[in-house]
Amino acid sequence: MDDWLDRLADTLGVARLEEARQTELLDAAREVAHGVERRVTPLAAFLLGRATQARDGDLDSALADLRATIPAA
């Protein structure tokens, strides 16, 4: 998986994901899938990317806001 993700990042002209970021993003995707609805997970990931870009690359802030919208279990 890492090789493909690295090739994708290179092809898209964006920075490669460090392992810690991969884990963080996969955790967030799991939270959306189980806390909201599985089928919206890719759309949430897309919106998370757009929010990160709009915040000059501040993924931590975007992740915090995403998590704030997930209903408590």
C-alpha positions in Angstrom: 0.0 0.0 0.0 2.8 2.4 0.8 4.4 2.1 -2.6 1.1 2.9 -4.3 0.4 5.8 -2.0 3.9 7.2 -2.7 3.3 6.8 -6.5 -0.1 8.5 -6.2 1.4 11.4 -4.2 4.2 11.8 -6.8 1.7 11.7 -9.7 -0.6 14.3 -8.0 2.4 16.5 -7.2 1.7 16.5 -3.4 3.9 15.5 -0.4 4.0 11.9 0.5 2.2 10.8 3.6 4.3 9.9 6.6 3.3 6.7 8.4 2.0 8.7 11.4 -0.3 10.8 9.1 -1.5 7.6 7.3 -2.5 6.2 10.7 -4.2 9.4 11.7 -6.2 9.7 8.5 -7.2 6.0 8.6 -8.4 6.5 12.2 -10.5 9.5 11.1 -12.0 7.6 8.2 -12.9 4.8 10.6 -14.5 7.3 13.0 -16.6 8.7 10.1 -17.6 5.2 8.8 -18.7 4.0 12.2 -20.0 7.3 13.7 -21.8 8.7 10.7 -22.2 6.4 7.8 -19.7 4.2 5.9 -20.7 5.4 2.4 -19.9 9.1 3.2 -16.3 8.3 4.3 -14.7 9.0 0.9 -16.7 12.3 0.6 -15.6 13.3 4.1 -12.0 12.6 3.1 -12.4 14.8 0.1 -13.9 17.6 2.2 -11.1 17.1 4.7 -8.5 17.6 2.0 -10.2 20.7 0.7 -10.4 22.1 4.3 -6.7 21.4 4.8 -5.8 23.2 1.6 -8.0 26.2 2.5 -6.2 26.3 5.9 -2.8 26.5 4.3 -2.1 22.9 5.0 -3.3 22.8 8.6 -4.5 19.2 8.7 -4.6 19.1 12.5 -7.2 21.9 12.6 -9.3 20.3 9.9 -9.2 16.9 11.6 -10.3 18.5 14.9 -13.2 20.1 13.2 -14.1 16.9 11.4 -14.1 15.0 14.6 -16.3 17.6 16.3 -19.0 16.9 13.8 -19.1 13.1 14.5 -22.0 12.2 16.9 -20.9 10.8 20.3 -21.3 7.1 20.5 
